[in-house]
Structures are given as C-alpha cells and as structure tokens.
Amino acid sequence: MHPHAPGPVASARLAEIHQLYHLQSHLIDGGRAADWAATFTADGSFTSPTYPAPVTGTPALTAFAERFATDCAAEGVVRRHVVSNVAVTGDDGTGTLRVEAYLQIVATPTGGTPHTERFTTLTDRVVHDGSGWRIAARVVRRDGTPTVPLA
C-alpha cells in the first residue's frame, strides 16, 4: 500500500456509504426529487460542468432534480446514473469523509439503444448528521475537462 494512502475503512461504514450512493441513483432516476435532495445536507451543494451554475440548499436541489425528471420526460429518454468504484479517500476522524466515485449517465431513448452520455468523477464531502451520511458538497468532473476544487 502507498504510504500516503488512507487506511482501511470499516466495512459497516463503507456499506453505508455505498448504500447512500446507490440510493441517490435510484431516487433521481425514479423522479423522487425531494427524497434525492434529502440525501444532501440542508446547505449541501452540487457543482457540475454539465449545468450552468452550482446548486445549493434543499429547495434548489429539489428543483434541480425535478427539472432533470421533466427534461427526461420531455425528451423521451430514460437516464440512469450508474455509480461505481466508490472509494473513501479521506477521513478527518470527526464524521467527515472525502469520497470519490465514477458516474456514468446512460441514456435510452424511447425505442432506442442505450448509450453512455457522459462519464464523470464525483468528489464529495460526506458528513454524518447523527441519523446517517449526507452529501455536504459534490463536485462532478466530466472526463476531458479541468478539475474543479472541492468546496
């Protein structure tokens, strides 16, 4: 193991993190905007080069996820978020983790063939709020674009 690599993560905590990421995908893909937004902290932020500006706070995150569902329906496309290679890459020891993962957006037009629309890397600050893990800040980087620093 690399001497600067983070130590092993307890398997129960890692399972909780994986569940958070898997649940997020199902919620946004299923049109459950408010539930998806609730996987972020109340002041959580989402920054992605696919969208014009960062989105911050529960009401804005809910509206963002609602627009995602509306746009998919209007375009006649089913989009799926496929998260893989989830890794805890930092732990401050006080309930805040740095988590990185790969995210593919797979689109299937009505009657069409599924295709990968984009391949991205997620870099998140994840916090435990006493009842579970929540995303405090998410930065999405599309392959082939400059890196945006994590807030």
N, C-alpha and C positions, 0 to 999 in steps of 0.2 A: 504494500500500500504506500502511496505517496506520503511523505512526512507532513505535508500541509493539508492533506485531505481530511474532511471531517470524520469523526469516529462513527461507529455503527449506531444506527437509530433503533431504539427499542421497537420490536416488531408490532406491539399493540398500537403504538403511536403512529408508526408507518402505515398500518392498516387504516387508521382513522383518516390520515392524510389522503390515502388512495380513495377511500370512500367519498371524501369531500370532492375530489376532482371528478370521480365517476358520476356522483350525484349532480354536480353542476352541469355536466354534459347532457344528462337525461332531462334536467329541468328546462334548460334553454331550448333544447331540441323539441321538447314537448309543449312549448308555449307557456310554461309556468313562470312567467316573468317575475312576479313578486317573490316566489319561492327561490328563484335563481338569485335575485338581488339580496335575499336574506342570507345567502352563503358568504356575503361580504360583511365587513363591519359597517356600522351606520354611516361612517365617514369614508368608507372604502373607495378606492379609485381604480379605474380601468383605463389604460393607455395603450392604444394600438395604432399603427400607421395606416390601417385599413379605414379608420374613421377620422373625421376632421379634427376632433378635439378630445382631450381626456374627459371621462365621465366620473363624477364624484358624488357620493351620497346615495342613500337608498332610493329616494324618489327618481333621481336621474338614472340610476342603474335599472330600475324597474321600467322606466320609459324606453331606455335603450333596448332591453330585451323584448319589450312589446313591439318596437319598430322592427327588430330582427324577425319576429314571427310574422308580422304584417308584410314585410318585404318578401319573405319566402313564399307566402300565400299568393301575393300579387304576381310574382314571377313564375309560379307553378313549379317551385323547386323545393325538394326536401333537403335540408342541410343537416349534417351530423358532425358533431365535434368528437373527434377521436383522440383521446389523450393517451400518451404512452411515455415510457422512460421517466416516470416521476421519481425525482431524487431530492432528498433533503440535503442541501449543500451548505447549510449554516444553522447554528442553534446558539442563541445568546444565553441560554440557561435560565431564562426568566419567562418562557412561554412565547417567544417569538422565533419563528423559523424562516429560513430562506429556502424556497422550494423552486426547483426548475423542472420543466417537463416539455415534451414535444406535443404539439397540437396540429392535427390535420383537419381541415374543413373539407368534407366530402359532400359534393352536391349531386343530387339525382333529379334531373328534370322529369316532369310527368311523361311517362312512356319512354324515357331516355335511358342513357347509360351513366352510371355513377362515374364521377371523376374528381380528382383532388383539385380543389380551387386554390388552396394555398397551404403551405407548410410553415409552421411558426414555432418559436420557442417562447414558452412562458417563464417569466421570472417573477416570483411572488414573495411578498412579505406576508406570512401567515401567523395569526395570533390566536391564542386560546383565550376565549372570553368568559371562562367559567362554566359554560354549558357545552362548548365544542369549539372546533377550529373554524376560523373565518379568514377570508382574504382581506387584508388591510390595504394592500397595493398590488396591482397586477400590471406588469409591463409585457406587452406582446411584441416580439420582433419577427418580422417576416424574413425568411431566408433571402439573402441578397440585398438587405437594407442595413443601414447603420444601426448600431446598438443605442438604445435609449436608456439612461441610468434609472435604477430603481429608486422610487421616492422614499 
